[in-house]
Amino acid sequence: MKIYRYPTKDTWKNLVKRPVLEQKEISGLITEIFAEVEKKGDSALIEFNKKFDKAETQSIKVSEAEILEAEKQINKELKQAIQQAKENISKFHASQIQEIQKIETTKGVVCWRENRAVESVGIYIPGGTAPLFSTVLMLAVPANLAGCKETVLCTPPDKNGNVNPAILYAAKLCGVSEIFKTGGAQAVAAMTFGTECIPAVNKIFGPGNQFVVAAKEYAQRYGVAIDMPAGPSEVLVIADEQAVPEFCAADLLSQAEHGSDSQVVFITTDLKVFDKTIESVEQQIKELPRNEFAGQALKNSSFILINTLKEALEFSNLYAPEHLILAISNFEKYIPEVQNAGSVFLGNYSCESAGDYASGTNHTLPTNAYAKNYSGVSLDSFVKKITFQQLSKEGLQNLGKTIELMAEAEGLFAHKNAVSIRLK
């Protein structure tokens, strides 16, 4: 870990930088993968399963029999946990449904906006060392609430060519249309072009490594929308003298264990909390099954001692973290100071894991400083908003002169005439 004591503001710009792979290396590989999938379809996906995931797959599509068998493998307690999480996520996202509001902007001129679901969506679920069945809930639940007609799920298979049972169970529970065994950039390519069995979609959702993020960005060249550039997980914890070092350490490690490229930042105004948190991280990591991943992530982590909470929030806004934890007293006072963050956790008992799994908020969030200009996934992510307007004869008479004057000033006389011909 990297330790900084009272760094001056002129050094902050370097401290907030994330490590990245060489872009030329990534973009070249993405281009090749997309070309192969577009040309060969399912056979390319089978080859990539073998090459990247060491998996032998005869069929890309998950069968109904596999889904039923997976349900049998999930114990009752886990099923209940998944169902409770689904209920909370559903409740929070259902609250985002908006009623149509018709506004009379001028007498006789009525305008309003209506939602229409994105008809077909693709959701990418990371597999590998940590099959994120929780992400199925985070994406499929709002897709279902929004009314998407088709929800396609892609996830990498294990070495035996199987998909994690919890992913399959969650997918069925949330009404996913079809599930396919393919991961990485090739899965994104498949949902972009469509293959013999995977349908092309209108919008692709889901987190992933830097290759998945690059693939999603590349997919936009072909007219496919994406939720956001959501890459390796990250957390920034701000603590004061009343913070519990053991809690802070646990939150930092909960993100570090995602993978070696995860980003972890700890900031405190208290020297005792600073030292105790570092000590607790070193103790707790020994007990983690995934301590190798966490240890690698911690090598690029930053532990920063800073003068004031105001400075800490200023640094955080510059960093723009995916997850921000305010382990401070009087956190309500500092909420208005938070400008850039994907999701915020307030107080000593609001652990980041709650948002990852079951509090109800969405955990698909902007990373790599994209919180400066992106929101996390919400119900709005799965809908398009269409505006409507209706002008009565009286409405056009009231607004017509304004339109005519503006159109003429822009030199667009056909626009003016569309009004004038009606007024006459």
C-alpha positions in Angstrom: 0.0 0.0 0.0 1.0 3.6 -0.6 1.0 5.9 2.4 0.7 9.7 2.1 0.8 12.1 5.1 -0.7 15.5 4.4 -0.1 15.6 0.6 -0.1 19.1 -0.8 -2.9 19.9 -3.3 -0.5 20.1 -6.2 0.2 16.4 -5.8 -3.5 15.3 -5.8 -3.8 15.1 -9.6 -1.2 12.3 -9.6 -2.8 10.6 -6.5 -6.2 10.2 -8.2 -4.8 8.5 -11.3 -5.9 4.9 -11.9 -3.5 2.4 -13.4 -4.6 1.4 -16.9 -3.5 -1.1 -19.5 -1.9 0.1 -22.8 -4.9 1.2 -24.9 -3.3 0.1 -28.2 -3.0 -3.4 -26.8 -6.6 -3.5 -25.7 -8.1 -1.9 -28.8 -6.2 -4.2 -31.2 -7.5 -7.3 -29.4 -11.1 -6.0 -29.3 -11.1 -5.3 -33.0 -9.9 -8.8 -33.7 -12.5 -10.4 -31.4 -15.4 -8.4 -32.9 -14.3 -9.3 -36.4 -14.2 -13.0 -35.5 -17.6 -13.0 -33.9 -19.2 -11.1 -36.7 -17.8 -13.6 -39.2 -18.1 -16.9 -37.4 -20.9 -16.4 -34.9 -21.4 -19.2 -32.4 -18.4 -21.1 -33.5 -16.2 -18.2 -32.7 -17.7 -18.0 -29.2 -17.1 -21.7 -28.6 -13.4 -21.2 -29.7 -13.1 -18.2 -27.4 -14.6 -20.1 -24.4 -11.8 -22.6 -24.9 -9.1 -20.0 -25.4 -9.9 -17.5 -22.6 -11.9 -19.6 -20.1 -10.4 -23.1 -20.8 -14.0 -24.3 -21.2 -15.3 -26.9 -23.5 -18.8 -25.9 -24.6 -20.8 -27.8 -27.2 -23.7 -25.4 -27.0 -23.7 -21.7 -26.2 -27.3 -21.5 -25.0 -28.2 -22.6 -21.5 -31.0 -25.2 -21.6 -34.2 -25.3 -19.5 -32.9 -28.5 -18.0 -29.7 -26.8 -16.8 -31.8 -24.0 -15.2 -34.0 -26.5 -13.4 -31.0 -28.5 -12.2 -29.3 -25.3 -11.0 -32.4 -24.5 -8.9 -32.0 -27.8 -7.1 -28.4 -27.0 -6.2 -29.2 -23.7 -4.4 -29.9 -24.2 -0.7 -33.1 -22.8 1.0 -31.2 -20.1 2.9 -29.5 -18.7 -0.2 -32.8 -18.7 -2.1 -34.4 -16.7 0.7 -31.5 -14.2 0.7 -31.8 -13.7 -3.1 -35.5 -13.3 -2.9 -35.3 -10.7 -0.1 -32.6 -8.8 -2.1 -34.9 -8.9 -5.1 -37.8 -7.5 -3.1 -35.7 -4.6 -1.8 -34.3 -3.8 -5.3 -37.7 -4.0 -6.8 -39.2 -1.7 -4.2 -36.5 0.9 -4.6 -36.6 0.9 -8.4 -40.4 0.8 -8.7 -40.4 4.1 -6.7 -38.7 5.6 -9.8 -41.7 5.1 -12.0 -43.0 8.5 -12.9 -46.6 9.5 -13.7 -47.2 11.4 -16.9 -47.5 15.2 -16.3 -49.1 17.3 -19.0 -48.0 20.9 -18.9 -49.8 23.8 -20.6 -46.9 26.0 -21.5 -49.1 28.5 -23.3 -52.9 28.5 -23.4 -53.8 25.9 -25.9 -50.3 24.4 -26.1 -49.9 21.1 -24.1 -46.6 19.2 -23.7 -45.7 16.0 -21.9 -43.3 13.2 -21.8 -43.8 9.4 -21.8 -41.5 6.5 -21.2 -41.0 3.6 -23.6 -38.9 0.6 -22.6 -35.8 -0.3 -24.6 -37.2 -3.3 -26.4 -34.2 -5.6 -26.1 -31.4 -5.4 -23.6 -28.3 -7.5 -23.0 -26.9 -7.9 -19.5 -23.3 -9.0 -19.0 -22.6 -10.9 -15.8 -18.9 -11.4 -14.8 -18.0 -15.0 -13.9 -14.5 -16.2 -13.4 -13.2 -16.1 -9.8 -16.4 -14.3 -8.5 -19.6 -15.1 -10.3 -21.7 -12.1 -9.6 -25.3 -13.4 -9.4 -26.1 -10.2 -7.4 -25.6 -8.2 -10.7 -28.3 -10.3 -12.3 -30.8 -8.8 -9.7 -29.4 -5.3 -10.2 -30.0 -5.4 -14.0 -32.8 -7.8 -14.6 -35.1 -6.4 -12.0 -35.3 -2.8 -13.4 -35.4 -4.2 -17.0 -38.4 -6.2 -16.0 -40.0 -3.2 -14.2 -39.4 -1.0 -17.2 -41.1 -3.5 -19.5 -38.2 -4.5 -21.7 -39.6 -7.2 -24.1 -36.3 -9.2 -24.2 -33.6 -9.5 -21.7 -30.5 -11.5 -22.8 -27.9 -12.6 -20.4 -24.3 -13.5 -21.2 -21.8 -14.9 -18.7 -18.6 -16.9 -19.0 -18.8 -20.7 -18.3 -16.5 -22.5 -15.8 -13.9 -25.1 -17.0 -16.6 -27.7 -17.2 -18.7 -25.6 -19.5 -21.3 -24.8 -16.8 -22.8 -21.5 -15.5 -22.8 -20.9 -11.8 -26.2 -22.2 -10.4 -26.9 -19.0 -8.4 -26.6 -16.9 -11.6 -29.1 -19.2 -13.3 -31.5 -19.2 -10.4 -31.4 -15.4 -10.1 -31.9 -15.1 -13.9 -35.0 -17.3 -13.8 -36.4 -15.5 -10.7 -36.0 -12.1 -12.5 -37.6 -13.1 -15.8 -34.5 -13.2 -18.0 -35.5 -14.3 -21.5 -32.4 -16.3 -22.5 -29.0 -17.2 -21.0 -25.8 -17.8 -22.9 -22.4 -19.2 -22.0 -20.0 -16.6 -23.3 -17.9 -14.0 -21.5 -15.5 -11.1 -22.1 -15.3 -8.9 -25.1 -16.7 -11.8 -27.3 -20.0 -11.7 -25.3 -20.3 -8.0 -26.0 -19.6 -8.6 -29.7 -22.3 -11.3 -29.8 -24.9 -9.0 -28.3 -23.9 -6.3 -30.7 -24.1 -8.3 -34.0 -26.2 -11.2 -33.0 -25.2 -14.8 -33.8 -27.1 -18.0 -34.7 -28.5 -18.3 -31.2 -27.8 -14.9 -29.5 -30.1 -12.1 -30.6 -28.6 -8.6 -31.2 -29.8 -6.1 -28.6 -30.4 -2.4 -28.5 -28.5 -1.7 -25.2 -25.8 -3.5 -23.3 -25.5 -3.4 -19.5 -23.1 -4.7 -16.9 -19.6 -4.3 -15.3 -16.4 -6.1 -16.3 -12.7 -5.8 -16.6 -10.9 -3.3 -18.9 -11.5 -5.6 -21.9 -15.2 -5.7 -21.3 -15.4 -1.9 -20.8 -13.4 -1.4 -24.1 -15.7 -3.8 -25.9 -18.8 -2.0 -24.7 -17.3 1.3 -25.9 -16.4 -0.3 -29.3 -20.0 -1.7 -29.6 -21.3 1.9 -29.8 -19.7 2.2 -33.2 -22.4 -0.2 -34.4 -25.3 1.7 -33.0 -25.6 -0.2 -29.8 -26.1 1.9 -26.6 -24.4 1.0 -23.3 -25.2 1.8 -19.7 -21.8 3.4 -18.8 -18.1 2.5 -18.8 -18.2 0.3 -15.7 -14.8 -1.2 -15.0 -12.8 -2.5 -12.0 -14.5 -1.9 -8.7 -13.3 0.9 -6.4 -14.1 2.4 -3.0 -13.0 5.6 -1.1 -13.5 5.7 2.6 -13.4 9.0 4.5 -13.1 8.7 8.3 -12.8 11.0 11.3 -11.9 10.3 14.9 -15.2 8.5 15.7 -14.7 5.9 12.9 -14.2 2.3 13.7 -10.9 1.2 12.2 -11.9 -2.5 11.9 -15.1 -1.4 10.0 -13.0 0.8 7.7 -10.5 -2.0 7.0 -13.3 -4.5 6.3 -14.9 -2.1 3.7 -11.6 -1.5 2.0 -10.9 -5.3 1.7 -14.4 -5.9 0.5 -13.5 -4.0 -2.7 -9.9 -5.2 -2.8 -11.0 -8.8 -3.0 -12.9 -8.2 -6.3 -9.7 -8.5 -8.2 -6.1 -7.3 -8.5 -7.2 -4.3 -10.5 -9.6 -3.0 -7.9 -9.0 0.4 -6.5 -9.0 1.2 -2.8 -8.5 4.6 -1.1 -8.6 5.5 2.6 -8.6 9.1 3.8 -8.7 10.2 7.5 -8.1 13.3 9.5 -7.2 11.3 12.6 -3.7 9.8 13.1 -4.8 7.1 15.5 -7.6 5.9 13.1 -5.1 6.1 10.3 -2.6 3.7 12.0 -5.2 1.4 13.4 -7.0 1.0 10.1 -3.7 0.0 8.3 -3.0 -2.4 11.2 -6.5 -3.9 10.9 -6.2 -4.3 7.1 -3.0 -6.3 7.6 -4.7 -8.5 10.2 -8.0 -9.1 8.4 -6.4 -9.9 5.0 -4.8 -13.0 6.4 -8.2 -14.5 7.1 -9.6 -13.9 3.6 -9.8 -16.8 1.1 -9.3 -14.3 -1.7 -6.3 -12.6 0.0 -4.1 -13.0 -3.1 -6.4 -10.8 -5.1 -6.9 -8.4 -2.2 -3.1 -8.2 -1.7 -2.5 -7.3 -5.3 -5.1 -4.6 -5.2 -3.7 -3.2 -2.0 -0.3 -2.7 -3.7 -1.9 0.1 -5.7 -4.1 1.4 -2.8 -3.7 4.8 -1.2 -3.9 5.6 2.6 -4.0 9.3 3.0 -3.7 11.4 6.2 -5.3 14.8 5.6 -5.9 18.0 7.6 -9.7 18.5 7.4 -12.9 16.8 6.3 -13.4 19.6 3.8 -10.1 18.7 2.1 -11.1 15.1 2.2 -14.4 15.8 0.3 -12.5 18.0 -2.1 -10.1 15.1 -2.8 -13.0 12.7 -3.2 -14.7 14.9 -5.7 -11.5 15.0 -7.7 -11.2 11.2 -7.5 -14.9 10.6 -8.2 -15.2 7.1 -6.7 -17.6 4.4 -7.6 -18.4 3.9 -3.9 -17.9 6.6 -1.2 -18.2 5.8 2.5 -18.5 8.6 4.9 -17.5 7.1 8.3 -17.8 10.4 10.0 -20.0 12.1 12.6 -22.5 14.7 11.4 -22.4 13.2 7.9 -25.7 15.0 7.0 -23.7 18.2 7.1 -21.4 17.0 4.4 -23.9 15.4 2.0 -24.2 18.7 0.0 -20.4 18.6 -0.5 -20.6 15.3 -2.3 -20.5 16.2 -6.0 -18.9 13.2 -7.7 -19.7 9.6 -6.5 -21.6 6.6 -7.8 -23.2 5.6 -4.5 -22.7 7.0 -1.0 -22.8 5.1 2.3 -23.4 7.1 5.5 -22.1 6.4 9.0 -20.3 3.5 10.6 -23.0 0.9 9.9 -23.7 1.6 6.3 -21.2 -1.0 4.9 -20.7 -0.9 1.1 -21.7 -4.6 1.0 -25.3 -3.5 1.7 -25.5 -1.6 -1.5 -23.7 -4.5 -3.4 -26.4 -7.0 -2.4 -29.6 -6.1 -0.7 -30.3 -2.5 0.5 -32.2 -1.8 -2.7 -29.9 0.7 -4.6 -28.2 -0.4 -7.7 -24.6 -1.6 -7.6 -23.9 -1.1 -11.3 -22.0 2.2 -11.0 -19.6 4.5 -12.9 -15.9 3.8 -12.2 -12.6 5.3 -13.3 -13.8 8.9 -12.5 -16.9 8.6 -14.7 -19.0 9.5 -11.7 -18.2 13.1 -12.8 -20.5 12.7 -15.7 -22.5 9.4 -15.4 -25.1 8.1 -13.0 -25.4 4.5 -11.8 -28.0 2.2 -13.3 -31.6 3.0 -12.5 -35.0 2.4 -14.0 -34.4 5.3 -16.3 -31.5 3.4 -17.8 -34.0 0.9 -19.4 -36.4 3.4 -20.9 -36.4 6.1 -23.6 -38.3 9.3 -23.0 -40.5 10.6 -25.8 -41.9 14.1 -25.8 -45.4 14.9 -27.1 -47.1 18.2 -27.8 -50.6 19.1 -28.9 -51.6 22.6 -30.1 -55.2 23.7 -30.5 -56.2 26.3 -33.0 -56.2 28.8 -30.1 -52.7 27.5 -29.0 -51.2 28.1 -32.5 -52.7 31.6 -32.6 -51.1 32.4 -29.2 -47.7 31.0 -30.1 -47.6 31.5 -33.9 -46.1 35.0 -34.0 -43.2 33.9 -31.8 -42.5 30.9 -34.1 -42.7 33.0 -37.2 -40.3 35.7 -35.9 -37.7 33.1 -34.8 -37.9 31.1 -38.0 -37.5 34.2 -40.1 -34.5 35.3 -38.1 -32.8 32.0 -38.7 -33.6 32.2 -42.4 -35.8 29.1 -42.4 -38.9 30.4 -44.3 -40.4 27.0 -44.8 -40.6 26.7 -41.0 -42.3 30.1 -40.9 -44.7 29.1 -43.6 -45.8 25.9 -41.7 -47.2 28.3 -39.1 -48.4 31.1 -41.4 -50.4 28.8 -43.7 -52.4 27.6 -40.6 -52.9 31.1 -39.2 -54.4 32.3 -42.5 
